[in-house]
């Protein structure tokens, strides 16, 4: 039932029952949405706490990348590429994870890279440090996507709840009151008419 239809409802006991049921349903729906909003807000705050690690993760990545760049310059491009080619790359896939029922795309590491063919300890340590920094950045990126998706859902729920509170519920309440008054007036008029006719 849209708001424009409320003005054309007939004044009757049936209409009153319909409106009361509709108002109760809308209020219950609003309560459910508010509970859902609270759940999502709690989940969002939990993830936001983890995102406070981002500056540290970025710093670790920068340091690891700088160390790899220095080694590349010191050892030469040919040697660096030769050693790098010994690394078996990681496998990363995309999956959908549910956060409070919200589907969120996430990157998942199926397996880490294989460094076993690298015998030079300096190269191995440098590449492992860089990979660990990359893993942390992947985790941070996953959390950021989750925050974005949950925030979008929270904004949508807020818009719906606000619309119910400020528009639909007041409109239903007002129409219900007016129709109740009309029904009482008409029933009173019918009662008086019957009394008058009966007294003739």
C-alpha positions in Angstrom: 0.0 0.0 0.0 1.6 3.3 -1.1 1.0 6.6 0.6 -1.2 8.0 -2.2 -3.7 5.1 -1.8 -4.3 6.0 1.9 -6.4 9.0 1.0 -8.9 6.9 -0.9 -9.6 4.2 1.7 -13.3 3.9 2.7 -14.2 4.6 6.3 -15.2 1.2 7.7 -14.4 -1.3 10.4 -12.7 -3.5 7.7 -10.5 -0.6 6.7 -9.6 -0.1 10.4 -8.6 -3.7 10.8 -6.5 -3.6 7.6 -4.7 -0.4 8.7 -4.0 -1.7 12.2 -2.5 -4.9 10.8 -0.5 -2.9 8.3 0.8 -0.5 10.9 1.8 -3.3 13.2 3.6 -5.1 10.3 5.5 -1.9 9.4 6.5 -1.3 13.0 7.7 -4.9 13.4 9.6 -4.5 10.1 11.2 -1.4 11.4 12.3 -3.1 14.6 13.8 -6.0 12.6 15.7 -3.5 10.5 17.0 -1.7 13.5 18.3 -4.9 15.0 19.9 -5.8 11.7 21.5 -2.3 11.7 22.9 -2.8 15.2 24.4 -6.2 14.1 26.0 -4.7 11.1 27.4 -1.7 13.0 29.0 -4.1 15.5 30.5 -6.1 12.7 31.8 -2.9 11.1 33.4 -1.7 14.2 35.2 -5.0 14.7 36.7 -4.8 11.2 37.6 -1.2 11.6 39.7 -2.1 14.6 41.7 -4.5 12.5 42.2 -1.8 9.8 44.2 0.2 12.3 47.0 -2.1 11.4 47.1 -0.7 7.9 49.9 2.0 8.5 52.2 -0.7 10.0 51.4 -3.0 7.1 52.2 -0.3 4.5 55.5 0.5 6.3 56.5 -3.2 6.3 55.7 -3.5 2.6 57.7 -0.3 1.8 60.7 -1.6 3.7 60.6 -5.0 2.1 60.2 -3.5 -1.4 63.1 -1.1 -0.7 65.3 -4.0 0.5 64.5 -6.0 -2.7 65.2 -3.0 -4.9 68.6 -2.4 -3.2 69.5 -6.1 -3.7 68.5 -5.8 -7.3 70.9 -2.9 -7.8 73.7 -4.5 -5.8 73.6 -7.9 -7.4 72.7 -6.8 -10.9 69.6 -7.1 -13.0 70.6 -10.4 -14.6 71.3 -12.2 -11.3 68.2 -10.8 -9.7 65.9 -12.0 -12.5 67.7 -15.4 -12.6 67.1 -16.0 -8.9 63.6 -14.6 -9.0 62.7 -17.1 -11.8 63.4 -19.9 -9.3 60.4 -18.9 -7.2 57.3 -20.9 -7.8 54.5 -18.2 -7.6 51.7 -18.3 -5.1 48.1 -19.2 -6.1 45.5 -16.7 -5.2 41.8 -17.1 -5.9 38.7 -15.0 -5.4 35.9 -16.2 -3.2 32.7 -14.8 -1.7 32.6 -14.5 2.1 29.4 -13.8 4.1 29.6 -11.0 6.6 26.4 -11.0 8.6 24.7 -12.3 5.4 26.3 -9.7 3.1 28.3 -11.3 0.2 31.8 -9.8 0.1 34.4 -10.7 -2.6 37.7 -11.7 -1.0 41.1 -12.7 -2.2 42.3 -16.0 -0.7 45.8 -17.5 -0.8 45.5 -21.1 -1.9 49.2 -21.7 -1.4 52.3 -19.6 -0.7 55.1 -19.3 -3.2 57.8 -22.0 -3.1 61.3 -20.6 -2.2 62.9 -24.0 -1.9 65.0 -23.6 -5.1 66.7 -20.5 -3.8 70.0 -21.3 -2.0 71.3 -17.8 -1.4 70.2 -16.9 2.2 70.1 -13.1 1.5 67.9 -13.5 -1.5 65.6 -16.0 0.3 65.2 -13.8 3.3 64.5 -10.7 1.2 61.9 -12.5 -1.0 60.2 -14.1 2.1 60.0 -10.7 3.8 58.4 -9.2 0.7 55.9 -12.0 0.4 54.9 -11.7 4.1 54.3 -8.0 3.6 52.2 -8.7 0.5 50.1 -11.2 2.5 49.5 -8.6 5.1 48.4 -6.1 2.5 46.0 -8.6 0.9 44.4 -9.1 4.3 44.1 -5.3 4.7 42.5 -5.0 1.3 40.0 -7.8 2.1 39.0 -5.9 5.2 38.6 -2.7 3.3 36.3 -4.3 0.8 34.2 -5.8 3.7 34.0 -2.3 5.3 32.8 -0.9 2.0 30.1 -3.5 1.4 28.8 -3.4 5.0 28.8 0.4 5.0 26.7 0.3 1.8 24.2 -2.0 3.4 24.1 0.1 6.6 23.3 3.2 4.6 20.5 1.4 2.7 19.0 0.2 6.0 19.2 3.7 7.5 17.4 5.1 4.5 14.6 2.6 4.8 14.3 3.0 8.6 14.2 6.8 8.3 11.5 6.6 5.6 9.4 4.3 7.8 9.8 6.5 10.9 9.3 9.8 9.1 6.9 9.0 6.4 5.0 5.7 6.4 4.4 5.2 10.1 3.1 8.8 10.7 1.0 8.6 7.5 -0.6 5.3 8.6 -1.1 6.5 12.1 -2.8 9.7 10.9 -5.1 7.9 8.4 -6.0 5.3 11.1 -6.9 8.1 13.5 -9.0 10.0 10.9 -10.8 6.8 9.7 -11.5 5.8 13.4 -13.1 9.3 13.9 -15.2 8.9 10.7 -16.3 5.4 11.6 -17.4 6.5 15.1 -19.2 9.5 13.6 -21.0 7.4 11.1 -22.0 4.8 13.7 -23.2 7.5 16.0 -25.3 9.0 13.1 -26.7 5.6 12.3 -27.6 5.1 16.0 -29.3 8.5 16.2 -31.2 7.8 13.0 -32.4 4.4 14.2 -33.5 6.0 17.5 -35.3 8.7 15.7 -37.0 6.3 13.3 -37.9 4.1 16.1 -39.5 6.9 18.0 -41.7 7.9 15.2 
